[in-house]
């Protein structure tokens, strides 16, 4: 499928966008570019009017993606920066643009072009060759697969070669290794995060984080999405009332942050004293430095929490089913190390005991090399993009 190619594009005008909301790596690179590279005109292309209004009110240039100005700037910009697919901004106006994908997680799931066998089965195709030539498949999956990035940010050399280049279906030369923009706050710590919140986040975020001071410990539970789209939280067997009682006894807070696609009835959570839902107005990466322990399962947030060297509990109540059936994973037991709970009873016992659940130093060092090259790659991504497009 060929895109419409527009006239001359301005290499110093860059458009940014993220999946549905103002968030993730493009958000942080957008702010970084504005503050450190005034030679670049940075424009956020918002998928909803609320984000466009928020940024405009804060003095930044942003437009709704279907507005005249939003479409015009996509048609004339030289660079497009996304975190999921080119549809984060606008697939159909992107002919001739330099497309940068920052992706949104460093983990062990083999997705996109690494999940070829899954697509072949799902769409009743004969093989990969038919998948690549099937008109029907291209129409359905074109935004995700067939418009490959001109440059992809990878967090480590191993991740670039084993995951990012093959999943994007690009040569390794189109991968650049560097720190994910959204993880700079995790590296720099609370003080830098607090300043970022003061400058860029709504007042409610400050008020929410200030509440943490009243507790001895703050947990954040961030499970990943399940492919079958079921209410897997119910299968976890969590007795919320009992959990709330134990947390109250220990003066601890439990924040529940669900994947956007997760189905769950959240109407009863207002009745709990020490359990709360992650507020929609807050950026999760501004909250993480102020939490003490991550509870997760197979989510790539595991690798990011490792950066801060804090406690991690792996709540893997459906371990066999997920590892064997959900994705083609690299060795989960090798790359997800830490205290494990295989049912709610074990999880509650860990919380009640006050057990310290940090990943042992030697194992963490190995994992940090695998996921992040131990944070050695402090590149200026904007300068790297400028080199590629020959500004």
N, C-alpha and C positions, 0 to 999 in steps of 0.2 A: 504494500500500500504506500503510495507516494503522498507526501504532504504538499500543500500549497507553499511555494517559496515566495516570500515577500521581497520588497526592495532592499536597499542598503540597511544594514543593521548597525546600531551604534555600539561599538565594543565597550564603551565606558558606561553604558546603561545596563544594569543587571536587574532581573526580576526574580523574586524569591517566593516560594510557596511551600505549604506542608499539607499533609492529608487532613482535610476538613477544617482544621483550626490553626491559629497562630501559635506554633509550638515547635518542639524538637530542634534538630540541628540547623535547619534553615533559619529559624528564629534567632538563634544565638549568633550565627554567622552574619545575619542581617544587621544586628546591633553592632557587631565587631567591625563590619565594613563601614558603617556610618561613622563610627567613632575613630577609626584608624586609617581610613582610606577615602578622604574627601574627594579624591579624583574620580571615584566611582559614584554614579547616581544609582542609589539603591532603592528599589520599589517593591513593596510587599503586595502580592496579588492574592487577595483574600477570597476564600471560598464561601464566606458569609459576610453580610453587611455589618454585623456587630464588630467583628475584628477590624474591618476597614475603618469604622467610625472611631474605635478605641485608639488606633494608631494615629489617625488624623488629629484627633483631639490632643494627643500627646506630642504633636509637632512633627510626625514622621509622614513620609509619602507612602500612601497605600490606597488601593482601589479595589472595589468589588470586581470579581473576575469577569462578570458578564456586562459590566458597565462599558460605555464607549471608551473611556480613558483606560480602563483595565485591559480591554482587548487591543487598543492602539499600542500601549506600551509593550505588550507581549509581541506584537507584530514587528516592533522596531528595536527591541532590546537585542544586545549581542550575546548575553549569557542568561541562562535559566538555571536556578538552583532549587532542587527538590529533595525530599527525604523518602519517598516511596516510589512513585512513578511520575512520568511527565504530566499525567493527569492532575497532579497536585496544583499545577498552574493552568495549562491549557494545551492539550495535545494538538488541537487542530490549527493553532496559529503558530506552531513551533518550527515550521520549515526553515532550515538554514541557521537555526539558533545553536549555540554551543551549550549542550545540556550536561549539567553536573548533578550527580546523584550522591547525596551524603549518607543515605540509608539511615536506619533507625534502630540498630541494635547489633551488638557483637555477641554471637552465640554459636550454637552447634547445629542449628536446623538447616537442612539443605532445601532451599526453596527456589522459586522461579525456574530458571533453566536447569537447575540441579534436580528439580522434581519432574523431569520429563516423563518418567514411567507413570507417575500419578496422572498427568494430563492425558497420556495415551489411553489409560483405562477410563478416566472420567468422561472423555469425549468419544470413546469407542473407535479409536484410531488404530491403524495397523502397527505403526512404529513411529520413531522420532522423525523420520524423513517425511512421512505424511503429515505429521504435526506441523512441521515447518512450512509446508506448501498448502495446507488445507485452508481454503478461503473462509470457511465457517469458523475455524479455530482462530484465524487472524482477526476476524471481526469481533469475536467475543473477548479475546485476550490481548489484542494489539497494544493497548495502553501499558499493560504490565510487562510484556515480553519483547515485542518486536521493534520498539523504539529504544534501542540500547543507548546508554550514556556515552558521551564523549570523554568523560572523566568521572571516576568513582573514588570516593574517599574510603579507605580501608584503615582499620585501627592498628594492624600489625602486619608484618611480612607474611606470617603463617596464615592469618585470616585472608589476606589478599590472594594468595595462591590457592588455598584450599576451599575458600567459600566465595569471596566477592567476585573475582574474575569469572569463575565458572557460573555463578548464579546470575550474573549480569550478561553472560555470553560475550565477553569482551577480552581482548588480549591483556596480559598482565601489565603491559606498558600503559594502559589506560587507567590503571589503579595507582593512586598516590597514597602513601602511608603517612598518617598524621593523627593527632589527637582529635576526637570528635568534639565539635564546638560546644555541645551541651555538657560535656564532661569537665570542662575547665573549672566549673564551680565545685565539682566534687574533688578536684585536685587542689584547688586553692583554699577551700575550707569555709568555715562559717562567716568569717569577717567579710570576705569577698562576696559571698552569697548575700549577706545582709545588705551590702551596698548596692548590689545588683537589684535586689527587691525594692529598695528605696527609690532607685532611679526608674525602674521599668514596670514593676508589678502593681496591681491594685492594692489599696490600703487594707482590704480584707485579708490579704496574704500575710501581712505583718501581724495583724491581730490574731490570725489563726496560729502562727508559729509562736507567738508570745505565750499562748496557752500551754505550750509544752513545758514551760518552766515550773509548772505546778506539779509535775509528775516525776517519779523516780526513774522511769524508763519509758521510751516510746517505741512501740513496734509498728511496722507498716507491712501489711499483708498485700502482696501483689502477685496473684496467680496469673498464668498466661491463659489465653483463649484455647478452647477445645474445638477441634475441627468439626465435630458433630453438632455444634451449636447448642448443646444441651445445658441444662441447669446443673453443672457439675458441682457447684457449691453445695447443693442439697446432698449430693452423693458423698461429699466430704464428711458428713455426719457431725458438723460443728454444732455443739449445744451452746448457743449464743448467751443464754441466761447464765449458765454455769461459768462460761468464760468471763463474762462481765463481772460476776461475783468475785472470782479469783483476782482479776485485775484491780478491782476496787480494794480488796484486802491488801494488795501490794502497792497500791497507789501508782498504777501503770496505765498507759494509754495504748489502745489498739486502733490503728487507722486501717480501714479497708479501702484499697484502690483496685477497682476491677478494670479489666480490659474493656474498651468501649463496646465490643461485640457480645460481651457476656450477658446472658439472660439470668435475672435474679429479681425476686421481689424484695425491694429495699425499704418497703413501707414501715417495717417494725423497728428500724434501727434508731428512731428518735427516742425510744423508751430506755435506751441504755445510757449508763453514766460514764463508762470508761471505754466504750466502743463508738467510733464515729466513722462516717463515710468521708472519703477524700473529697474536699470541696471543689466544685467545678471551676471556680475562679482562680485556683492556684495552679501554678506550674509545678509538676511533681519534682523537677530537678532543683527547684528552690527549696523544697521541703526536705529532701533526702539528707542534706548535711546536718539537719537538726534532729534526725531520728537516730535511734541506738541499735535497732535490730531489724533486719529484713527477714520476712517470712515469704518464701516463694516456692516455686516448683521447677518448671522447665523454662521459665522466662529469661530473656537475655538481660533483664535487670540484675540478675545474679552477677554477671561479669562487671557491671558498672558499680555495684555496691562494693565489690572487691577493692576498688580503687581507694576507698576510704578506710579500709582495714577495720571494719566494724563487724558486729555479730551477724551471722546468717543461719537461719533454720530452713531446711528443705522439707516442706510438708508435701509428701509425695504419696498420697492415699491411693492414687490410681496408677502407680508406677508401672506395673506390667502392661496394662492396657495402653498407656500413653507411649511408652518407649517402643513397644512392639508395633503399634498400629497408627500412630498419629503422623509422624514425620520420618523421613530418613535422617536419623541423627548420627552425629559423630558419637564417640564413646561417652555416654552420659556419666557413667561412674568415674571416668577418668577426669572429666572436665567440670563436673559439678561436685565439688568436695565440701563436706561440712556436716554438721549435726542434722540427722534425719529423723522425721516423724512419719510413720506409715499410717497412722490413724489419729483421730482427734484426741483419744486418750493419751497417746504418747506426746502429742503437742502440748496438751494441758499440763502434763507432768513436767515437761521442760520449763514451761513458763512459771509454774508454781515453785519449782526448785530454785529458780534464779540462776540456773546453769549458764556459764559464759560460753558462747557458741562461736567464737572467732575461728576462722580457718587457720590451722597451724602455719607458722611462718614459712617453712620450706615449701609446703604445698602452695601457699599463696604466691610465693615468688615464681614458681613454675607456671601457675595459672596466669599471672600478670604478664609473663613473657608470651604465652600463647595468645591471650586476648589483646594485649595493649603494647607489646614490646617494652613493657615496664615504663610507659609514659616518656620514652626518650625522644619521640618525634614531635618536637615543638616547632612545627612549620607555620609560616604565614600562608594560609591557604589562598588568600586573595592574590598574593604575589605569584603563587604557583599557577593559578588560573590565568593570570595576566601573561605569564610566560607561554602557556599553551596557545593562547589566542593571539600572541605576538603584539601586545600593546607596546 
